[in-house]
Amino acid sequence: MVAVAGARHAGGQDDLRAISGIILADRLKRLEQFGIIARSAYQERPVRYAYTLTTEGRQLQRVLGALADWGLENIAGTKKKLGPGSFVR
């Protein structure tokens, strides 16, 4: 979810590794319903959408970043491709 800021669905799905299109569409719809992301359509055919974080989404991003940082430092075996503090806030 944190990577959703500026993500595109239907053209930019490559950035969202190993998520099926059905699952991705469902998750994006749910995030939009909860007010975490906003969707806007491009004037193209087939229709593509851009997703951006709302104010609430940016607030949640800080919380999730802090949790991720904690996990990187305190949970053995956690993948450390990114170091603590690497998450956008």
DOPA-401853 format. One record per atom (N, C-alpha, C, CB): x negated, y negated, z; residue in one letter. Coordinates in steps of 0.1 Angstrom, whole numbers, plus 5000, padded with zeros to 4 digits. Glycine has a CB too. Layout:
<rs>
XYZA
...
</rs>
This chain:
<rs>
499250125000M
500050005000M
499149885000M
500950005012M
498149885007V
497349765008V
496849724994V
496149785017V
496649824986A
496149794972A
497249744963A
495549914966A
498449724968V
499549684959V
499449544954V
500849704966V
498849454961A
498749314958A
498249304943A
497849234967A
499049254935G
498649234921G
498649354912G
497349174920G
499149474918A
499149594910A
500249594900A
499349714920A
500049664889R
501149674879R
501549814878R
500649624866R
502849834876H
503349974873H
503649984859H
504649994882H
503450104853A
503650144839A
502450114830A
504950074834A
501650024834G
500450004826G
499150014835G
500449864819G
499349974847G
498149974856G
498250094866G
498049854864G
498950194863Q
499050314872Q
497750384874Q
500050404867Q
496750364865D
495450434867D
494850394880D
494550394855D
495050274885D
494450224897D
494950294909D
494650074898D
496150354908L
496750414920L
496550564918L
498250384921L
495350614922R
494950754919R
495950864924R
493650774926R
496150954915A
496751084919A
498151064925A
495951154928A
498950964921I
500350954926I
501150974914I
500550814933I
502151064915S
503051094903S
503850964901S
503951214906S
504250944889G
505150834885G
506450824893G
505450834870G
507050934895I
508250944903I
508050894917I
508951084903I
507050944923I
506750914937I
506350764938I
505550994943I
505550714929L
505050574929L
506350484927L
504050554918L
507150514918A
508350434916A
509250424928A
509250484904A
509450544935D
510250554947D
509550464958D
510350694952D
508250474960R
507650404971R
507650254968R
506150444972R
507450214955L
507550074952L
508950014954L
507150044937L
509950094951K
511350054953K
511650034968K
512350154947K
511150124976R
511350124990R
510650004997R
510950254997R
509449974992L
508649864997L
509349724993L
507249864992L
509949724981E
510749604977E
511949594986E
511049614962E
512649704988Q
513849694997Q
513549645011Q
514549834997Q
512449675016F
512049635030F
511449495030F
511049735036F
511249435018G
510749295017G
509249295019G
511349215028G
508549405016I
507049405017I
506449355004I
506649545021I
507049394993I
506549344980I
507649284972I
505949464972I
507249204962A
508249134953A
507949184939A
508248984954A
508949204931R
508749254917R
509149154907R
509549394915R
508349134897S
508649044886S
508349124873S
507948914887S
509249104863A
509149174850A
508349084840A
510549204844A
507549154832Y
506849094821Y
507849094809Y
505549174817Y
507648994800Q
508448984788Q
507949074777Q
508648834783Q
507849204780E
507349304770E
508249414769E
505949354775E
508049494758R
508749614756R
507649724754R
509749614744R
507749834761P
508649864772P
508449764784P
508550014777P
509449754792V
509349664803V
508249704813V
510749654810V
507449614818R
506449644828R
506749544839R
505049624823R
506349574851Y
506549494863Y
505249464870Y
507549564873Y
505149344876A
504049314884A
504549304899A
503449164880A
503749354908Y
504149354922Y
503149274930Y
504149504927Y
503749194939T
502949114948T
503449124962T
502948964943T
502549104971L
502849114985L
503648984989L
501649124994L
504749004997T
505448895002T
504748845015T
506948935006T
505248745021T
504648695034T
504648805044T
505448575039T
505748875045E
505848995054E
504749095050E
507249055055E
504649125038G
503649225033G
502249175037G
503749235018G
501949055035R
500549005039R
500349015054R
500348855035R
501348995062Q
501249015076Q
501049155080Q
502548965084Q
501749245073L
501549395075L
500249435071L
502649465068L
499649375060Q
498349415055Q
497249395066Q
498049325043Q
497349285074R
496449265084R
496449375095R
496649125091R
497649415099V
497849515109V
497349645104V
499349525112V
497649685091L
497149815086L
495649815084L
497849835072L
495149695080G
493649685079G
492949705093G
493249545074G
493549655103A
492949675117A
493049825121A
493749585127A
494149885118L
494350025121L
493350115113L
495750075118L
493150075100A
492150145092A
490750135097A
492250105077A
490450005101D
489149985107D
488850065119D
488949835110D
489950075128W
489850155140W
489550305136W
491050135148W
490350355127G
490150495123G
488750525117G
491250525112G
488250435109L
486850455104L
485850455115L
486550335094L
486050385126E
485050385136E
485250495147E
485150255143E
486550545148N
486850625160N
487250765156N
487850565168N
487550795144I
488050935141I
487051005133I
489450925133I
486451115139A
485451195132A
485951245119A
484951305141A
485151245109G
485451305096G
486251205087G
486251425098G
486451085091T
487150985083T
486250945072T
487650865091T
486750945060K
485950905048K
485450765050K
486650925035K
484250735048K
483650605050K
483150545037K
482550605060K
484050545027K
483650485014K
483550335016K
484650515003K
484450285025L
484450145029L
484050135043L
485850075026L
483350035047G
483050015061G
484049935069G
481649955063G
484049935082P
484949855090P
484849705085P
484549855105P
486049645085G
486049505080G
486249485065G
484849435085G
486249605058S
486249595043S
487649575038S
485749725038S
488649595046F
490049585042F
490449435041F
490949665051F
491149405030V
491549265028V
492549225038V
492149245014V
492449105044R
493449065054R
493948935051R
492749055067R
</rs>
